[in-house]
Amino acid sequence: MTTTEVRAGQAARTFTPAELVAVRADFPLLGRTVRDGKRLVYLDSAATSQKPQVVLDTEVDFYEQRNAAVHRGAHALAEEATEAFEHARQQVAALVGADVGEIVWTPGATMGINLVATGMQHATLGRGGAAAERFRIGPGDEILVTEAEHHSNLVPWQELAARTGATLRWIPVGDDGRLDLSGLDAGTGGAGRAGLINERTRVVAFAHVSNVTGAVAPVARIVAAAREVGALTVLDACQSVPHRPVDLHALDVDFAVFSAHKTLGPTGVGALYGRRELLEALPPVTTGGSMVEVVTMESTTFAPPPLKFEAGTQMVAQAVGFGAAADYLRELGMDAVAAHETELAEELLKITSIPGVRVVGPESVGTLGAEAGPEAGLPDRVAAVSFVVDDVHAHDVGQVLDDAGIAVRVGHHCAQPLHRRFGIAATARASASVYTTLDEVVTFREALEGVRTFFGAE
């Protein structure tokens, strides 16, 4: 029986109250107070998550006991540091269903997307030899993104299009905050027009979960359409990996990125996943020490992936901490994490009953159907809820909540086109994580109920 069949046959078990108390005890920062002794209610986990003690301890232990350069020295500390660094790669690979050689350390998800886009540009310039020909892109070719993208998964593709002469297109977002796939396939783009994915499409880059609407993209359908025309797929998994089971092999994407700091891990490190044969063919972007095999004064041969993409001194302690975070989530069980956060999403969405409060994105939590393939049975949105309060600017909403000890994000969340799509400049966003409680969401909702009154709105 597959994981999907198990998931479809029974509701995932969420945490018991005692288990959730134990989880929260793992996060020391959650015990502090803010704003004149108010209990902190942290609802900004989509921006960055808090870190469990095991992650903090792992980083400190590395610096206290194992600190050395990796893949270089032959002394004991260098061996221990290298072992910890590569073990972390195994831990992170296991979290996302990848092989260890398919995980490239990057300074973050943004850099991972830039690595793929710039690698394609290098291939277009003739670097990488015959193997890299598959990445060539130029005038007449198309790159497809979505209107829901975070700037990190939009601007690098804009730049690649500008540098190569390719055309950037995008999947629109419907009024419900979900992707409008009506024009996706060939023959559905209108009379005499090709679909958004057609024989000219070379890359389809999209977010697994929107950081604004919380909506889950139909990965299986988009990947299937891209496969039919031989286009590469790049998945931004920053808002999915921390919150639900993710199996990159099952999703059949070519590349994916995610960051440690949103996944209970340290800042300054992320991961790029790539199918092994693609990583072998993609030209390196950053060159220098550590990523080479043979160097002469005239030329250089490169190490196999993932080392080919890891030039220079790496973020070793952060990677080791990322590995600890991955193990922490796996031990909790990602099905249980998703079930807990679904309860939180349903509780957050009750703000739609507050007069003058409007949610940007799906207003309920559903379940993905059989067409979702490996994701069938999983929730179709996560517990990141963006909203506007009539007659009150988002920054003022955030200030009132902050005065009550409640931390939310305000602004355009690095997704200006999506906010423009809805005709708004800014939203407030409440986003939960594995350590959030239903009581905290209730506290947030009660504080939000007083915002319009505070500003004298009718």
Steps between C-alpha positions, in 0.01 A plus 500: 500500500639841403514807720227655288272199548556509874426874504181459299379218721527670835520847641852595603545511876566844643686573823347428837494798741790348692701452183445861397613620843816295453555644153469856626744426780757425231491864381655725767411827329128425531530539876593867490277802541482820294347848529489550877475136598245376252523134404646469152266362236721432200299484176775592253636155424461539123767772521728298725436220746621468857773245578479202735766453764649204314583727204658762727697232686617337178645824367671580830635146526647527152687819584607372843609150396534456122571835337730453199495547125327214317625295205856632550697399806611151601503558876242372745296817525484535121375142472235554767386828345475343155308205641251732675463714186426202276277333760288817498459458126361151562262633767362772273474264202297258712254777595410568135531153346820574308828317453792646689686589181204707383524758782718806438566736789428862416489819709121485466212418268545822305856405415382153397260643243768741377738206468266319262410813300861617470617148420259501208642833387852357515383202292355743248842666480653165413633392839456140608557332167255275322339380822386853579331551163171394662504822704548738205232766479453794265263705284183311425524296821269561793538495878180447698446619857182587690344825613526373856878483513717639772752739342772240556333273246412779258789746468767236415281380212437857385877546491556175309240604244658846464849354455402230249211650305253243628141599581364496855138391540294425808204301627240743636341484844123478539287703738517216753879528517561172319678462167274527197607207284233546233763612247770258602490231233549522125185611324352665809661841460226632277427477128822461306716520811719245667444419865721645770700178488584426137783382278691825562495465879845422640449562873199494732587653839231518769443502874369185664314718751437875468656699784207745472185296437615174658354315199665178384584484128387196297853369460408173330299669225759769428787252496307266269436784254865605512613142444292476182702779337836419658511811721700507822313552826631703794302481825526763772429282803582757771144509633429127465800310636457636857126430512404179314648177365706571189645226280688663213547173313128429517420854386733438202636855489840567345623759750371626834618745763424550867660691786613396846383806687135434411546131592596542866866527399766774494517799271760514224448156349255340262485211261468455127366163391574386147458172319846346489538501121395865487749605767770318307412689181436848643810728481624634835430862584738584783853375439814482708630274773345171610290444187784384275677180401806605296618858458775613264592852400294452184187317611306321775291187532220505751404262781180301459180638655412609757855625572515658151260766627660556841802724437685656788459459873155369574251590773592186693350564844176622341477189282554278802226690680273458197555126525391504864185693406420247228533213746285685754215536250531140380482374858181701556358352180411728210147356473444598864652843435264552206199384702584737786552794268175427318316548829684827542409609146132432564519702821683787329241514221227574754613864470270513196214537749646827635324800339733691267762223479561334163730207431716506185499140383290189566260550792480133592717191513421219259668175410691428181333237285627206299618733220766626743682168465749459785339788688148357499348525846715792611345841585474749212620799700732563793474713813627823344210743479531848348223749560395861474299704748271751335599863560816405694845472342676168546787665685256645751341157541842356572575774753182437698567125505861559600385710794310189613814285469396344169757488220363494144651606167377810319580630151502339157693194620741527203208428268409835348340362178264282703394792719454709185279220363263555791524879485661538841835642604551298814350231719557369849589133523466257789698183447535202731744216548529174684534677836191725466198428719130546440488723808751735337285522189199584715702773673594640159141494380372677811764772456412537132135551590596824674709651222228690313354627825843623608523713187141620523389318185128431465 
